[in-house]
Amino acid sequence: MNEIIEKIKDEFQKEAQAIKHWKDLEAFRVKFLGRKGLVSAAFERIGEIPKEQRPLFGKALNELKKELENEYQKLLETFKGQAEKTHRLDLTLPGRKPFAGGRHPLLKVADEIKDIFRSLGFSIEDGPEIENDFYNFEALNIPKTHPARDMQDTLYITDDILLRTHTSPVQIRVMKRQKPPIQMIAPGRVYRRDTPDASHSPFFHQVEGLVVDKGISFADLKGVIQAFAHRMFGSDIKVRFRPSFFPFTEPSAEYDFSCVFCKGKGCRVCKNTGWMEISGAGMVHPNVFKAAGVDPDVYTGYAFGMGIDRIAMIKYAIDDIRIFFENDIRFLNQF
């Protein structure tokens, strides 16, 4: 066993003398003093010798390990200057370009939507994401029996407090604090009790629009939606309105854009209809005006909504809404 110790010591000394550069020190340390180095391997052989000799051999190995560690520290001091010179900052070298993050695609689309409506004279308004029943339902002419109040759709915190299901409550808040004329949009996060799939998420983004003044008509609504569609997707986009029902507007309509992928010819994305459903709109219901303190005999107005996530899916040809929230760097790097 003494031969094993002497062999390790001799090999250590020979290789130590052969080291010429500080970069070789780590491999040298691992070979002799690492967890799987020669000294550790010698300790594992203690079981091969008679029991009465094991304490002496163990003591000798501990002394060897301490001796080699001290010799290694001397080597570190010897090459310290070389390492410091190598790592010295060279101010003449060109700087490294720092990594910079990018805007999330949903934020990029939201900013583009806001820029378009700002150019049309709209202001940007905001409101709380935790709402009460009055602003989220009552003031919007949604009766107690309406399906939107079902627990399957709405995430309630208490009987009266909930996570807003749309950004329409912001319209009520603005009408309560500001006299007409009003021309605003309210982008933001909304929440519903939905099971996530390719086109649904319990958390998504909407933008609601509201215009209130004297003499506002449905024609004004159509003109604004048409202008938005052209600015967002190009001048060849067509818009159509279909009769519908919403408790907060009367008359109400759903509006579609001609498919940006097949140019209205029909494809898999638009289910061969040539149209993509966007959202709903209509003239503000008199009951909504009354709840917000606006005289419906003097003022008229229109409201519309759209999903920011849906606009982004169309704009970037994305067929699964869940990818927006997975934070996959391979996806985000494309933007």
VEXRO-839085 format. One record per residue: residue in one letter; y, x, z of N, C-alpha, C in turn. Coordinates in steps of 0.02 Angstrom, whole numbers, plus 50000, padded with zeros to 5 digits. Example, Ala and Ser with C-alpha at 12.3 -4.5 7.8 and 13.67 -1.06 7.14 Angstrom:
a497165066050390497755061550390498355066050390;s498885064250354499475068450357500025064550394;
This chain:
m499405004150000500005000050000500635004350000;n500565010350032501145014850030501285017049959;e500765017349918500865019249848501275013949812;i501165007549829501555002149798502295002949814;i502435004349878503135005149899503455011049865;e503095016749863503385022749831503485021649756;k503025018049726503095016749654503715012549639;i503825007349681504425003149672505055007249681;k505045011549734505635015549749505785020449693;d505275023749667505385028549613505635025149550;e505335019349533505555015749474506275013449481;f506455011349543507145009149556507635014949544;q507475020749569507925026449562508005028549489;k507455028649452507485030549381507915025749341;e507805019349350508185014449311508915014249333;a509045015549397509735015649422510125021249388;q509805026949380510135032649348510245031449273;a509835027049244509895025849172510425020649155;i510695017049205511195011949192511855015149171;k512115012849116512745015549089513305010349087;h513135003949093513644998749087513544993549141;w514104990749165514074985749220513694979449200;k513664978049134513314972049112512564972449123;d512304978649133511584979449144511384978449217;l511874977749261511724977449333511334971149352;e511504965549324511184959249344510444959249326;a510274961449266509564961749246509184966649291;f509514972149309509224977049354509084973949423;r509564970349450509484967049515508914962049514;v508894957949461508364952949456507674956149454;k507614961649419506954964849412506684967149479;f507124969949522506884972749585506994968049645;l507554964549648507734960749707507764953149695;g507614951049635507614943849621507044940149653;r507064933549648506544929449680505854930949653;k505814933149590505174934949561505154942449544;g505564946349579505594953649567505014957449597;l505044964049590504494968249613504414968149689;v504964967849726504904967649799504584961149822;s504794955649793504504949149811503764948949794;a503584951949736502874952149717502464956249766;a502764961549794502414965649844502284961649908;f502774957749928502684953549987502104948749978;e502004946249918501464941449905500774944649910;r500744951449909500104954849912499894956649983;i500304954550032500134956050102499444953250120;g499274947450092498634944350108498034948350085;e498144953350042497584957250015497354962750063;i497744964350114497584970050157497314967450223;p496974971650260496694969550326497244966950372;k497054962350417497534959150461497904964150505;e497554969250529497864973950575498404978150541;q498374978750474498864982850438499454978750411;r499394972250413499914967850384500604968650417;p500644968950484501314969650514501664976050492;l501284981650488501594987950468501824987650395;f501404984650353501604984150282502204979550273;g502214974050311502784969450307503424972850329;k503384976850383503964980450407504204985450355;a503734988850324503914993850273504254990550213;l504004984650194504304981150138505014978750154;n505114976450216505794974350237506274980250235;e506034986050258506464992050255506614993950183;l506104993250139506214994850068506734990150038;k506654983750054507124978850026507844980350048;k507924981950113508594983550138508874989750105;e508444994750096508655000950064508874999849992;l508484995949956508654994649885509294990449880;e509384985749925509994981749924510604986049936;n510554990949983511114995449995511254999849934;e510715002149901510815006249841511135002149785;y510944995749781511234991449729511974990349743;q512174989449806512884988649822513284994849803;k512975000749811513315006949790513415007049714;l512905004549679512975004149606513544999449586;l513604993849621514144989149607514824992449616;e514884996349669515524999749681515655004949627;t515125008149603515195013249551515465010249487;f515215004349469515415001249405515974996149413;k516254995649473516774990649486517384991649441;g517594997649435518184999149393518064997349320;q517454998749296517294997149227517314989649215;a517044985749263517044978549256517754975749258;e518164978349304518854975949309519254977449246;k519124983249217519474985049155519274980449098;t518624978649097518374974149044518674967249051;h518754964849114518994958049126519754957649132;r520084963249123520814963249130521134958749076;l521624954949096521964950349051522344954148998;d522194952648935522544955648879523064950748853;l523694951948869524224947248849524364947348774;t524074952148739524194952348666523714947848628;l523184945448662522704941148628523004934148618;p522804930848563523054923948553522774919348607;g523154914348626522934909648678522374905148655;r521994902648702521454897948687521744890848685;k521564887248634521814880448628521484876048680;p521874872948724521574868748777521264862448748;f520734860148781520414853948759520874848048776;a520974843748729521404837948740521004831548726;g521034826948771520704820548761521064816348709;g520764810948689521074806548639521124799448665;r521484795348630521554788348648520904784648632;h520694780448679520104776248668520254771548609;p519754770048567519884765748509520174758948528;l519974756148586520264749748606521004750448623;l521184756048654521894757248669522294758348605;k521994761848557522334762948493522474756348458;v521974751848458522074745348425522564741148464;a522524741348531523004737548572523714739848559;d523814746448554524484749048540524724746948471;e524264746848423524454744748355524644737348354;i524264733248391524434726148395525114725148427;k525244728848481525894728148514526464730448469;d526354735748432526874738248386527034733048332;i526514729848306526624724748254527034718948281;f526854716448340527214710748367527914712648391;r527994718748415528674721048432529124720748371;s528844722948314529244722948252529424715948230;l529044710948254529174703948238529614700548290;g529854704448338530314701848388530004699448453;f529364700948464529014698848524529114703948580;s529154701548641529164705948699528444706548726;i528314711748765527654712948794527694711048868;e527254706448889527254704148958526574705648990;d526574705849056525954707449092525904702849153;g525294702249180525184698149239524574700349276;p524434697549335523874699649377523194697849346;e522704702149358522024700649334521654696149383;i521854696349446521584691649495522074685749499;e521844679949477522284674149471522074668549518;n522504663549523522304657449560522164651849511;d521874646549536521654641049494522224637849455;f522804637549486523364634149453523554637549388;y523664644149390523894647649330523334648249278;n522714649049301522164650149253521914643649222;f521974637949258521704631649234522204625849236;e522424624049296522824618049305523444617949260;a523834623249261524454623349222524324623449147;l523714625149127523534625349056523184618849034;n523254613649075522994607049058522234607049052;i521904611049093521174611249094520944607249154;p520684601249145520484596949201519894599749240;k519774596949298519234599349341518544598849308;t518464594149263517814593049232517704597249169;h518194601349150518124605249088517594610649096;p517184611749044516644616749049516884623849066;a517514625449051517764632049065517784633449140;r517774628149180517784629149253517084630249281;d516584629749240515894630649263515794637749290;m515424638249344515294644749374514944649649326;q514614646949274514284651249226514784654849182;d515404652449178515914655549136516414659549176;t516564657349236517114660249275516844664149335;l517134669849347516954673949404517434672349461;y517214668249508517614666049564517564670949623;i518124672049656518144675949717518124671249777;t518534666149775518514660649823518544654249782;d518594648449815518634642149779519264641749736;d519794645449755520434645049720520624651549686;i520304657149703520474663649675519914665949629;l520094668749572519604670649521519864676549480;l519404679549443519604684549393519804680649330;r520394681949305520644677849250520174678049190;t520094672249159519644671649102520004672449036;h520664672749037521074673948978521754676449002;t522174678648957522844680948976523364675448970;s523134669248957523594663648953523994662349017;p523734663949077524144662949137524804666549135;v524824672149098525464675849093525994671449058;q525784667349011526254662848977526584658149027;i526184655349073526464650849123526954654549168;r526774660449189527204664249233527874665949199;v527844667649135528454669249099528894663049091;m528594657349073528984651149065529294648949131;k528964650449187529234648449252529844652649272;r529864658849251530414663149272530944664149218;q530804662049157531274663249102531384656949061;k532004655349049532164649449009532074651248935;p531894646248893531844647448821532524649548793;p532534653348737531964654948694531514660448723;i530864659748710530364664548732529954666548671;q529844672948665529424675548610529054681648639;m528434680748658528074685848695527344686148677;i527034691948692526304692548691526094695448758;a525474693948777525214696348841524524699548830;p524494706048817523834709348811523564711248879;g522904711448886522624713548949521874712248954;r521604714349012520884713649025520734706649052;v520164703949031519944697349055519204697749071;y518964692749109518284692949136517954686149129;r517314686249110516924680049107516194681649124;r515854676549148515154677449169514714677149107;d514724682449067514324682849006513784688149013;t513224686948981512694691948978512864696748921;p512904703348934513084708048881512594707948823;d512864707648763512464708548703512924711548650;a512724711348587513114714648534513804711648526;s513904705348543514544702148532514864699148595;h514534700048654514794697348716514804702648771;s515304702048814515354706548871515694702848928;p515494704148991515834700849047516534703449058;f516694708849025517354711949030517594713748960;f518174711148940518424712548873519184711948874;h519494712348815520224712548810520474707048763;q521014703948784521324698748743522074700048737;v522374696748688523104696548683523284689248667;e523704686448709523954679548698524674679848675;g524854675448631525544675148608525854668348622;l526504668348634526864662148649527574662448621;v527764657148586528454656348562528704649448583;v529264649148617529564642748638530304642748620;d530514637448586531224636748568531314629648540;k531904628248521532034621748490531834622048416;g531474617048393531304616548322530734620948300;i530314623648345529734627648325529194623048296;s528894625148241528394621048207527754624948195;f527244621448173526604624548157526684629548099;a527154628248056527274632848000527494639648026;d527874639848081528074646248110527464650048136;l526994646448167526384649548191525994652648133;k525904648848080525534651448022525854657647992;g526524657647991526874663347963526774669648004;v526784668948071526684674848114525974677548108;i525484673148109524784675348103524674678748035;q524964675947982524904678947916525224685947915;a525804686547945526154693047947525734698147986;f525444696048042525034700548081524424702848041;a524084698148008523484699847969523634704947915;h524204704147882524384708747828524544715647856;r524884715847913525064722347942524454725947970;m523974722247997523394725348027522854727247976;f522734722947927522174724047882522364724747808;g522994723847791523194724647721523444718147691;s523834718747639524164712947609523694708247571;d523074710547558522604706247522522204701647569;i522314702147635521964697947682522234690747680;k521784686047678521974678947678521834675947747;v522204670747764522124667447828522004659947816;r521534657147853521434649947848521404646947919;f521634640847925521634637347989521154631347984;r520764630348037520294624748040520454620448101;p520454613848095520584609548153520094610948210;s520344610848271519924612148329520224608548389;f519954609948448520224606948509520274612248564;f520854612648595520964616548655521404612248701;p521254612048765521644607648810522374609648818;f522544615848802523234618148813523664617848750;t523374615848693523764615148632523604608448598;e524094605848561523994599648523524544599048470;p524384599448405523714600248378523454607448389;s522784608148384522454614548394522094616648330;a521994623048323521634625648264521294632148281;e520774633648244520484640348244520674643648179;y520804650148182521014653548121520534659248105;d520434660248040519974665448015520354670047967;f520104676147962520344680847911519804681647858;s520014682547796519524684147745519184690747762;c518544691347747518144697047768518434703547739;v518564708347783518844714747760518324719147728;f517684717447737517154721647710516964719647638;c516914713147626516704710947559517284707747521;k517894707747550518484704847518518384697447501;g518014693947545517924686747536517354684747492;k516964689547467516414687947422515784685547460;g515724687447522515134685647561514684691647573;c514544693147638514114698847654513774697447721;r513384702347745513024701547807513504700747866;v514064704347865514534704247921514834697247930;c515034694147875515344687547879514834681947869;k514184683747870513644678947861513714675147795;n513934678847745513994676347676514494670547669;t514954669947716515464664747711516104667247679;g516204673847682516834676847656517394676647708;w517254673947768517774673247820517514676047886;m517984678747925517834681147992518234677148042;e517894673948090518234670048141518614674748188;i519244673248199519654677548242519774674248310;s520104668548313520234665348377520554658548367;g520874655948421521184649348418521934649648426;a522254644048408522984643548411523184636248410;g523824634948417524064628048412524754627248443;m525004621148440525654619548470525554618148545;v525994620948585525924620348658525924613048679;h525434611148720525364604248743525944602548790;p526224596448785526774594448829526604595148903;n525974594148922525784594848993525854601949017;v525744606748972525824613848990526564615249002;f526994612648958527714613548968527934610649035;k527684604649052527884601449114527664605549175;a527054608349172526804612449228527214618749237;a527504621249182527894627449185528634626149194;g528834619749197529534618249207529954618349145;v529654617349087530014617149023530024609948997;d530584607648975530654600748952530344599948882;p529784596248876529464595448810529854591048762;d530354587348787530774583348743531314587448709;v531434593448735531954597748708531644603648669;y531094606248695530804612348666530104610948637;t529944614748587529264615048561529054622448558;g528414623548548528184630448545527474630848521;y527274636848505526574637948485526284643648526;a525624643648531525264648848566524664650948524;f524464657048530523874659548494523544664948536;g522934666348520522574671748555522124675448506;m521924681348527521434685248488521124690448533;g520514692348517520164697448555520314704448528;i520584708748570520724715648549520084719148529;d519554717948568518914721048553518654718848484;r518744712448468518504709848404518914712748346;i519564713348356519984716448304519774723648293;a519614727248347519394734248342518724734648306;m518264730048321517614730048288517694729148213;i518144724648194518264723448122518594729548091;k519094732248124519484737748096519054744048086;y518604745448134518204751548130517484750248110;a517324744148087516654742348063516124743848116;i516244741448177515774742348233515424735648245;d514764735848250514384729648255514114728148325;d514324732148376514084731048444514644732548493;i514884727348528515454728148574515294732748632;r514654733348650514474737348709514634744648701;i514664747148640514784754248629515484756248652;f515954751448655516624753048679516624755048753;f516124752848791516134753948863515604758848887;e515254762148841514724766748860514964773948869;n515584775348847515884782048855515444787548823;d515134785948767514754790848730515244795448693;i515234801848712515724806548684515644807248609;r515034806348583514934806748511515304801248474;f515334795348505515704789748476516454790848484;l516664792648544517384793248558517704798848518;n517324804248504517594809848465517814807948395;q517554802348370517724800248302518434797348299;f518744796348357519404793348358519934798148384;
